[in-house]
Amino acid sequence: MILTPWSTGRREALLDMWFMIQILLSITSIQQNDTAHRSLRLDHINDVEVSGGVEVITFDSETRALYGIGSSGMMIFDAKDPLQTFLCSLTNFSDTEKWEATSVAVDPSNRGIIATTWIPDPPDRVPGIVQILDSQTKQVVWQFSAGYHPDCVVFTPDGRYLILANECEPGIQDRAGSVTLVDLLGVQSAFDMQGMNEIQTYGFRDRNLGEGVTLSDLRIPASLRSTPWIGIEPEYLAPTNDGVWVSLQENNAIAYFDFECRKWTKIQPLNPLSYPFDADDKDGIHIQNHKGISLLPMPDTIAHTVIDERAYVLIANEGEKDEHNSLRFEDAVTSGLLDPLVVHQLQTSSNGSDQLGRLWISTIDGDIDHDGDIDVPSALGARSVSLYDVLQDTVIWNSQEQHEVVSAMLWPDRFNEQDSRSDRAGPEPEGLAIGVIGDKTLAFVGLERSDAILMYDISIPSSPKLLHAVALNQGCSRPEGLLFFSIDERDYLAVASEEGGCLSIYEIR
């Protein structure tokens, strides 16, 4: 394992030693926490084979069933005994047309309502569909149209609303992203939703923006600056009883939609980050500082939690390679897209630009002086997780290089998918789950390109502790959805793997 080459001089040698110390401290921290918190570790108990893999997973506590979606369709698992979890049914939207399941949610109010979203191929050909199932009969009792490309569906914690994030990725036509809100007031069962028309969709035009809220600071391609609402793509939802937090991955932001006023009351761009990372996909494990390079968070999954009566949003800074607005660093230099002074500074720095050549950077970020060239090259993904303090309106903690460092030490053969993703978004933290055990609030993070799960204690939000790290079994890869659930006072984590065809179950003890 190489972190930085010893042969490049004293400064680099010291940096290499510093990274090795950080790795050892990280691993020691995990081991110490295992000793101090023997009840808090992830113990693997089951893998369920699923053709085509699983992407999203949710739990119905009444029937003790896990509902999932994947490339094969919507699936139901019997989880009455987590040790013996098994797939009991698999369904598709249509026998004659190709529709893809994108998300599934279980009503927390125990009314037996299951909601699944489906999109056509291509996803913007017609609006997506929401199917409503009865949890006892497992039958579809109602379906209705949502926005284009619904990619996430959730219930509010109190069950009052069903919410959809309509991502609207460009396909045949670039359509405006939005959220769809379904008011379930008075609904007592899935059958009560038959014929329901209390369905409203809210985009990002001025009429839906709260006082003082603007789209002007969002990451939007120049071609859409005159119609920015079309360039907004809601990705994931983190609901509260009063509103919903929404990740805007391509726009490098999070937003909040308020249910009472039915407006976007906050649209918060995320600041670029800076810390060591591996930038090259051809040089093995090589984590180091890259002075002058920023990391764009570009959040995927987010989760809302309350700790000591204070609200936080956990953010997975996965990143997203934009096919139309990105270039390799070396190509950006050749094309003259980078400020010549910046290129000179990078070439004469201790790092040298040769280690950055293959790194994918944004072509629409970093023009600080607005002269048409890039002053601060920005990588597409921050390779970390962050905690956003809602009251302070700021990120109060970030895991920085920890995910890459721990991966390098524990699973070097899996590091950034054998180094092939280092030029993009590295380990790609994507799936998140939050659970409470006793007086501890736990956060779980899935590293898609390391095939691994990290467990943090975030009870003190300003200084979370990494408690445990586990690699998925061979044959299970690309963890997407994570779910914390409890049965008979025992606590579990379900991990949905996009590839390898696995639903993995861990007991937390």
C-alpha positions as CSV (number, residue, x, y, z in Angstrom):
1,M,0.0,0.0,0.0
2,I,1.4,3.4,-1.0
3,L,0.1,6.6,0.5
4,T,2.7,9.0,-0.8
5,P,6.1,8.2,-2.4
6,W,9.1,8.4,0.1
7,S,11.4,9.3,-2.8
8,T,9.8,12.7,-3.6
9,G,11.5,14.6,-0.8
10,R,11.4,15.4,2.9
11,R,8.1,17.2,2.9
12,E,6.3,14.3,1.1
13,A,8.0,11.8,3.5
14,L,6.6,13.7,6.5
15,L,3.2,13.8,4.8
16,D,3.4,10.0,4.3
17,M,4.2,9.5,7.9
18,W,1.3,11.7,9.0
19,F,-1.1,9.7,6.9
20,M,0.1,6.4,8.3
21,I,-0.4,7.8,11.8
22,Q,-3.9,8.8,10.9
23,I,-4.7,5.4,9.6
24,L,-3.4,3.7,12.7
25,L,-5.3,6.1,14.9
26,S,-8.5,5.4,12.9
27,I,-8.1,1.6,13.3
28,T,-7.1,1.9,17.0
29,S,-10.2,4.0,17.5
30,I,-12.4,1.3,16.1
31,Q,-10.7,-1.4,18.2
32,Q,-11.0,0.8,21.4
33,N,-14.6,1.5,20.7
34,D,-15.3,-2.2,20.2
35,T,-13.8,-2.9,23.7
36,A,-15.6,0.0,25.3
37,H,-19.0,-0.6,23.7
38,R,-19.2,-4.4,23.3
39,S,-22.9,-4.1,22.6
40,L,-22.3,-1.8,19.6
41,R,-20.9,-3.8,16.7
42,L,-22.2,-5.1,13.4
43,D,-22.5,-8.9,13.4
44,H,-23.4,-10.5,10.1
45,I,-26.2,-13.0,10.4
46,N,-27.7,-13.5,7.0
47,D,-27.4,-12.9,3.2
48,V,-30.4,-13.4,1.0
49,E,-29.7,-14.0,-2.7
50,V,-31.8,-11.8,-5.0
51,S,-31.5,-11.9,-8.8
52,G,-30.7,-8.4,-10.1
53,G,-29.8,-7.0,-6.6
54,V,-31.7,-4.7,-4.3
55,E,-31.4,-0.9,-4.2
56,V,-33.9,0.4,-1.6
57,I,-35.2,-1.5,1.5
58,T,-37.9,-0.6,4.1
59,F,-39.6,-2.5,7.0
60,D,-43.2,-3.0,8.0
61,S,-43.2,-3.7,11.8
62,E,-46.8,-4.9,11.7
63,T,-46.3,-7.8,9.3
64,R,-42.5,-8.1,9.9
65,A,-41.9,-7.9,6.2
66,L,-39.1,-6.1,4.4
67,Y,-40.0,-4.4,1.1
68,G,-37.4,-3.8,-1.5
69,I,-36.9,-2.7,-5.1
70,G,-34.3,-3.6,-7.6
71,S,-33.8,-4.2,-11.3
72,S,-36.1,-7.3,-11.1
73,G,-39.0,-5.3,-9.6
74,M,-40.6,-5.0,-6.2
75,M,-39.9,-7.7,-3.7
76,I,-41.2,-8.7,-0.3
77,F,-39.1,-10.6,2.2
78,D,-40.3,-12.4,5.3
79,A,-38.2,-11.1,8.2
80,K,-40.1,-12.6,11.2
81,D,-36.9,-14.3,12.0
82,P,-34.0,-12.1,10.7
83,L,-31.7,-15.2,10.8
84,Q,-34.0,-16.9,8.3
85,T,-35.1,-13.9,6.2
86,F,-36.2,-15.1,2.7
87,L,-37.7,-13.7,-0.4
88,C,-41.4,-14.6,-0.7
89,S,-42.6,-12.6,-3.7
90,L,-41.4,-10.5,-6.6
91,T,-43.7,-8.4,-8.9
92,N,-43.4,-6.0,-11.8
93,F,-45.5,-3.1,-12.9
94,S,-46.3,-4.5,-16.3
95,D,-45.9,-7.8,-18.2
96,T,-45.8,-6.0,-21.6
97,E,-44.0,-2.7,-20.9
98,K,-40.7,-2.0,-19.3
99,W,-41.2,0.0,-16.1
100,E,-38.5,0.2,-13.4
101,A,-39.2,0.3,-9.7
102,T,-37.3,3.2,-8.1
103,S,-38.4,3.4,-4.4
104,V,-40.7,2.0,-1.8
105,A,-42.0,3.2,1.6
106,V,-44.1,1.8,4.5
107,D,-46.6,3.9,6.4
108,P,-45.3,4.4,10.0
109,S,-48.9,4.8,11.3
110,N,-49.6,1.1,10.9
111,R,-52.5,1.6,8.5
112,G,-51.2,-1.1,6.2
113,I,-50.2,1.3,3.3
114,I,-47.2,0.4,1.1
115,A,-46.2,2.9,-1.6
116,T,-44.0,2.0,-4.6
117,T,-42.8,4.2,-7.4
118,W,-42.3,3.2,-11.0
119,I,-40.8,4.9,-14.1
120,P,-41.1,4.1,-17.8
121,D,-38.2,3.7,-20.2
122,P,-37.1,6.4,-21.0
123,P,-37.9,7.9,-17.6
124,D,-39.3,11.2,-18.9
125,R,-41.6,9.6,-21.6
126,V,-44.6,9.9,-19.4
127,P,-45.1,10.8,-15.7
128,G,-44.1,8.1,-13.1
129,I,-46.7,6.0,-11.3
130,V,-47.2,5.4,-7.6
131,Q,-48.8,2.1,-6.6
132,I,-50.5,1.7,-3.3
133,L,-50.5,-1.8,-1.7
134,D,-52.4,-3.2,1.2
135,S,-49.8,-4.8,3.6
136,Q,-52.1,-7.7,4.6
137,T,-53.2,-8.8,1.1
138,K,-50.1,-7.6,-0.7
139,Q,-52.4,-6.5,-3.5
140,V,-52.3,-3.2,-5.4
141,V,-55.5,-1.2,-4.4
142,W,-54.8,2.1,-6.1
143,Q,-52.3,3.9,-8.4
144,F,-51.9,7.5,-9.5
145,S,-49.5,9.6,-11.6
146,A,-46.7,11.6,-9.9
147,G,-44.2,13.9,-11.5
148,Y,-41.6,12.8,-14.1
149,H,-39.1,10.3,-12.8
150,P,-40.1,9.9,-9.1
151,D,-36.9,8.6,-7.6
152,C,-37.7,8.6,-3.9
153,V,-40.9,8.1,-1.9
154,V,-41.3,8.6,1.9
155,F,-44.0,9.1,4.6
156,T,-43.7,11.7,7.2
157,P,-42.9,10.3,10.7
158,D,-46.5,10.9,11.8
159,G,-48.0,9.4,8.5
160,R,-49.8,12.6,7.6
161,Y,-48.1,13.0,4.2
162,L,-46.7,10.8,1.4
163,I,-44.0,12.6,-0.5
164,L,-42.2,12.0,-3.8
165,A,-38.9,13.4,-5.2
166,N,-39.3,13.8,-8.9
167,E,-35.8,13.9,-10.2
168,C,-36.5,14.4,-13.9
169,E,-33.1,13.4,-15.2
170,P,-32.8,14.7,-18.8
171,G,-33.9,12.1,-21.4
172,I,-36.2,12.8,-24.3
173,Q,-36.8,16.3,-22.8
174,D,-35.3,18.1,-19.9
175,R,-38.2,18.6,-17.5
176,A,-38.4,20.5,-14.2
177,G,-37.7,18.7,-11.0
178,S,-40.3,18.8,-8.2
179,V,-41.8,17.2,-5.1
180,T,-45.3,15.7,-5.0
181,L,-47.3,15.9,-1.8
182,V,-50.2,13.6,-0.9
183,D,-52.2,14.6,2.1
184,L,-53.4,11.5,4.0
185,L,-55.6,13.3,6.6
186,G,-58.6,11.0,7.3
187,V,-57.1,8.0,5.6
188,Q,-57.5,4.9,7.8
189,S,-56.3,2.1,5.4
190,A,-54.8,1.6,2.0
191,F,-58.3,1.1,0.6
192,D,-59.2,4.6,1.7
193,M,-56.8,5.9,-0.9
194,Q,-58.9,4.6,-3.8
195,G,-59.9,7.6,-5.9
196,M,-57.7,10.0,-3.9
197,N,-57.1,13.2,-5.7
198,E,-55.5,15.3,-2.9
199,I,-52.2,15.3,-4.8
200,Q,-50.1,18.4,-5.5
201,T,-46.8,18.9,-7.2
202,Y,-44.4,21.7,-6.4
203,G,-41.5,22.7,-8.6
204,F,-38.9,25.5,-8.2
205,R,-40.5,28.4,-10.0
206,D,-40.7,31.7,-8.2
207,R,-44.3,31.1,-7.1
208,N,-43.1,28.1,-5.0
209,L,-40.1,30.0,-3.4
210,G,-40.4,31.4,0.1
211,E,-39.5,34.9,1.0
212,G,-35.8,35.6,0.4
213,V,-35.2,32.2,-1.2
214,T,-33.4,32.2,-4.6
215,L,-31.9,29.8,-7.1
216,S,-29.1,32.2,-8.1
217,D,-26.4,30.5,-6.0
218,L,-27.2,27.0,-7.2
219,R,-24.9,24.9,-9.4
220,I,-26.7,25.2,-12.8
221,P,-25.3,24.8,-16.3
222,A,-24.9,28.0,-18.2
223,S,-27.4,26.8,-20.8
224,L,-30.2,26.7,-18.1
225,R,-29.4,29.9,-16.3
226,S,-32.4,31.6,-17.8
227,T,-34.7,28.7,-16.7
228,P,-32.9,27.4,-13.6
229,W,-35.9,25.4,-12.3
230,I,-35.5,23.0,-15.2
231,G,-31.9,22.2,-14.1
232,I,-32.9,21.2,-10.5
233,E,-33.0,17.4,-9.8
234,P,-34.4,16.4,-6.4
235,E,-32.6,13.1,-5.4
236,Y,-33.5,12.0,-1.9
237,L,-36.0,12.9,0.9
238,A,-35.6,13.3,4.7
239,P,-39.0,14.0,6.1
240,T,-40.1,15.7,9.3
241,N,-43.7,16.2,10.4
242,D,-43.6,19.9,9.4
243,G,-41.7,19.6,6.1
244,V,-39.1,17.7,4.1
245,W,-35.4,18.0,3.4
246,V,-34.4,17.3,-0.1
247,S,-31.0,16.6,-1.6
248,L,-30.2,18.3,-4.9
249,Q,-27.2,16.2,-6.0
250,E,-26.4,17.7,-9.4
251,N,-27.0,21.2,-7.9
252,N,-24.7,20.6,-4.9
253,A,-27.3,21.7,-2.4
254,I,-30.0,20.7,0.1
255,A,-33.4,22.3,0.3
256,Y,-36.4,22.4,2.7
257,F,-40.1,22.4,1.7
258,D,-42.5,23.6,4.3
259,F,-45.9,21.9,4.5
260,E,-47.8,24.8,6.1
261,C,-46.9,27.5,3.6
262,R,-46.3,25.0,0.7
263,K,-43.1,26.7,-0.3
264,W,-39.4,26.1,-0.5
265,T,-38.2,28.0,2.6
266,K,-34.5,27.1,2.3
267,I,-32.3,26.2,-0.6
268,Q,-28.8,25.8,0.8
269,P,-25.8,25.4,-1.5
270,L,-23.1,23.2,0.1
271,N,-19.6,24.7,0.4
272,P,-16.7,23.0,-1.4
273,L,-14.4,21.0,1.0
274,S,-10.7,20.5,1.1
275,Y,-8.7,17.6,2.6
276,P,-6.5,14.8,1.3
277,F,-7.8,12.3,-1.2
278,D,-6.7,9.8,-3.9
279,A,-7.0,11.6,-7.3
280,D,-5.5,9.0,-9.7
281,D,-7.1,5.7,-10.8
282,K,-3.8,4.2,-12.2
283,D,-1.3,4.6,-9.3
284,G,-2.7,2.3,-6.5
285,I,-3.5,3.7,-3.1
286,H,-2.2,7.3,-3.0
287,I,-4.0,9.5,-0.6
288,Q,-2.5,13.0,-0.3
289,N,-3.1,16.7,-0.1
290,H,-3.9,18.4,-3.4
291,K,-3.6,22.1,-2.6
292,G,-5.8,24.2,-4.7
293,I,-8.3,21.5,-5.5
294,S,-11.8,21.6,-4.0
295,L,-14.2,18.7,-3.4
296,L,-17.9,19.3,-4.3
297,P,-20.2,17.4,-1.8
298,M,-22.9,16.7,-4.3
299,P,-25.2,14.9,-1.8
300,D,-27.1,11.7,-2.4
301,T,-28.9,10.2,0.6
302,I,-29.8,12.4,3.5
303,A,-31.4,11.6,6.8
304,H,-33.0,13.8,9.4
305,T,-32.6,13.2,13.2
306,V,-33.1,15.0,16.5
307,I,-30.5,14.8,19.2
308,D,-31.1,16.5,22.6
309,E,-34.1,18.3,21.0
310,R,-32.0,19.8,18.3
311,A,-32.4,18.9,14.6
312,Y,-29.7,17.7,12.2
313,V,-29.4,16.4,8.7
314,L,-26.9,13.7,7.9
315,I,-25.5,14.1,4.4
316,A,-23.8,11.5,2.2
317,N,-21.4,13.4,-0.1
318,E,-21.3,10.8,-2.8
319,G,-20.7,13.0,-5.9
320,E,-22.0,12.6,-9.4
321,K,-20.0,12.6,-12.7
322,D,-21.8,15.0,-15.0
323,E,-21.3,13.7,-18.6
324,H,-21.9,17.2,-20.1
325,N,-20.1,19.4,-17.5
326,S,-16.9,17.6,-16.6
327,L,-13.4,17.0,-18.0
328,R,-10.3,15.2,-16.9
329,F,-7.9,17.7,-15.3
330,E,-5.3,17.2,-18.0
331,D,-7.8,17.9,-20.7
332,A,-9.0,21.0,-18.9
333,V,-5.3,22.2,-18.9
334,T,-4.9,21.4,-22.6
335,S,-8.1,23.2,-23.6
336,G,-7.2,26.3,-21.7
337,L,-10.2,26.0,-19.4
338,L,-8.0,26.5,-16.3
339,D,-6.5,29.9,-15.4
340,P,-2.8,29.8,-16.5
341,L,-1.6,31.0,-13.1
342,V,-3.5,28.2,-11.4
343,V,-1.8,25.7,-13.7
344,H,1.6,27.1,-13.0
345,Q,1.0,27.0,-9.2
346,L,-0.1,23.4,-9.4
347,Q,2.8,22.4,-11.6
348,T,5.3,24.1,-9.3
349,S,3.7,22.9,-6.0
350,S,5.2,20.0,-4.0
351,N,2.4,17.7,-5.3
352,G,2.9,18.4,-9.0
353,S,0.0,18.3,-11.4
354,D,0.9,14.8,-12.8
355,Q,-1.0,13.1,-10.0
356,L,-4.1,15.2,-10.9
357,G,-4.1,14.5,-14.6
358,R,-6.8,11.8,-14.7
359,L,-9.0,13.5,-12.0
360,W,-12.5,14.4,-13.3
361,I,-13.3,18.0,-12.5
362,S,-16.3,20.3,-13.1
363,T,-16.3,22.6,-16.0
364,I,-19.0,24.9,-14.5
365,D,-17.5,25.5,-11.0
366,G,-14.6,27.4,-9.6
367,D,-14.5,30.6,-11.8
368,I,-14.0,32.8,-8.7
369,D,-13.2,36.0,-10.6
370,H,-15.8,35.5,-13.3
371,D,-13.4,35.9,-16.2
372,G,-14.4,32.7,-18.0
373,D,-11.7,30.3,-16.8
374,I,-11.5,28.1,-13.7
375,D,-9.5,29.4,-10.7
376,V,-10.3,26.5,-8.3
377,P,-10.7,23.1,-9.9
378,S,-13.5,21.1,-8.3
379,A,-13.7,17.3,-8.0
380,L,-17.1,15.8,-8.3
381,G,-17.8,14.3,-4.9
382,A,-16.4,14.9,-1.4
383,R,-16.0,11.2,-0.4
384,S,-17.3,11.8,3.1
385,V,-20.4,12.4,5.3
386,S,-21.4,15.6,7.0
387,L,-23.7,16.7,9.8
388,Y,-25.7,19.8,9.1
389,D,-27.1,21.7,12.2
390,V,-30.5,23.0,11.2
391,L,-30.6,25.7,13.8
392,Q,-27.1,27.0,13.0
393,D,-27.7,26.6,9.3
394,T,-24.2,25.1,8.8
395,V,-22.2,21.9,8.6
396,I,-20.7,21.2,12.0
397,W,-18.9,18.0,11.2
398,N,-17.4,16.2,8.3
399,S,-15.6,12.9,8.2
400,Q,-13.0,14.3,5.7
401,E,-10.5,11.7,4.4
402,Q,-11.5,9.0,7.0
403,H,-13.5,6.8,4.6
404,E,-10.5,6.5,2.2
405,V,-8.0,6.1,5.0
406,V,-10.0,3.3,6.7
407,S,-10.7,1.6,3.4
408,A,-7.0,1.7,2.5
409,M,-6.0,0.0,5.8
410,L,-8.8,-2.5,6.3
411,W,-9.7,-3.5,2.7
412,P,-6.8,-2.4,0.3
413,D,-8.1,-4.9,-2.3
414,R,-11.5,-3.1,-2.3
415,F,-10.1,0.5,-2.1
416,N,-12.2,2.7,-4.4
417,E,-13.1,-0.4,-6.3
418,Q,-9.5,-1.5,-6.9
419,D,-8.5,2.2,-7.4
420,S,-10.7,2.4,-10.6
421,R,-12.9,5.1,-9.0
422,S,-10.2,7.3,-7.5
423,D,-10.3,9.7,-10.5
424,R,-14.1,10.2,-9.9
425,A,-15.7,10.1,-6.4
426,G,-13.5,7.5,-4.6
427,P,-15.4,5.3,-2.1
428,E,-18.8,7.0,-3.0
429,P,-20.6,7.1,0.4
430,E,-24.2,6.7,-0.6
431,G,-26.6,4.8,1.7
432,L,-27.4,6.1,5.1
433,A,-29.4,5.0,8.1
434,I,-29.9,6.4,11.6
435,G,-31.0,4.4,14.6
436,V,-31.3,4.9,18.4
437,I,-30.1,2.2,20.8
438,G,-30.4,3.2,24.5
439,D,-29.0,6.7,24.9
440,K,-26.9,6.5,21.7
441,T,-27.8,7.8,18.2
442,L,-26.1,5.7,15.6
443,A,-25.4,6.6,11.9
444,F,-24.6,3.9,9.3
445,V,-22.8,4.7,6.1
446,G,-22.5,2.5,3.0
447,L,-19.4,2.9,0.9
448,E,-20.6,1.8,-2.6
449,R,-17.1,1.5,-4.1
450,S,-15.5,-0.2,-1.0
451,D,-18.4,-2.7,-0.5
452,A,-18.3,-1.8,3.2
453,I,-20.4,-0.3,6.0
454,L,-19.3,2.1,8.7
455,M,-21.1,2.6,12.0
456,Y,-20.7,6.0,13.9
457,D,-21.9,7.2,17.3
458,I,-23.3,10.7,16.6
459,S,-24.7,11.3,20.0
460,I,-22.4,14.2,20.3
461,P,-23.0,15.7,16.8
462,S,-19.9,17.9,16.8
463,S,-17.6,15.0,17.4
464,P,-19.0,11.6,16.1
465,K,-17.0,8.5,16.8
466,L,-16.4,5.6,14.4
467,L,-17.4,2.5,16.3
468,H,-17.1,-0.3,13.7
469,A,-16.4,-1.0,10.1
470,V,-17.3,-4.2,8.2
471,A,-16.9,-5.4,4.6
472,L,-19.8,-7.1,2.8
473,N,-19.4,-10.8,2.1
474,Q,-17.9,-11.8,-1.2
475,G,-20.6,-11.8,-3.8
476,C,-22.4,-8.8,-2.3
477,S,-21.3,-5.5,-3.8
478,R,-22.4,-1.9,-4.3
479,P,-24.4,-1.2,-1.1
480,E,-27.2,1.2,-1.9
481,G,-30.0,1.3,0.6
482,L,-29.5,0.9,4.4
483,L,-32.2,0.3,6.9
484,F,-32.2,0.2,10.7
485,F,-35.0,-1.8,12.2
486,S,-35.9,-3.6,15.4
487,I,-37.7,-6.9,16.2
488,D,-38.4,-8.2,19.7
489,E,-36.1,-5.6,21.3
490,R,-33.2,-6.7,19.1
491,D,-31.7,-4.2,16.6
492,Y,-30.7,-4.9,13.0
493,L,-29.2,-3.2,9.9
494,A,-30.4,-4.3,6.5
495,V,-28.1,-3.6,3.6
496,A,-29.4,-3.6,0.0
497,S,-26.7,-4.4,-2.6
498,E,-27.2,-3.1,-6.1
499,E,-24.9,-5.7,-7.6
500,G,-24.1,-9.3,-6.5
501,G,-27.7,-10.0,-5.7
502,C,-27.7,-9.7,-1.9
503,L,-29.8,-8.4,0.9
504,S,-27.5,-8.6,4.0
505,I,-28.7,-8.6,7.6
506,Y,-26.5,-7.5,10.5
507,E,-27.4,-7.6,14.2
508,I,-26.2,-4.6,16.2
509,R,-25.0,-5.9,19.6
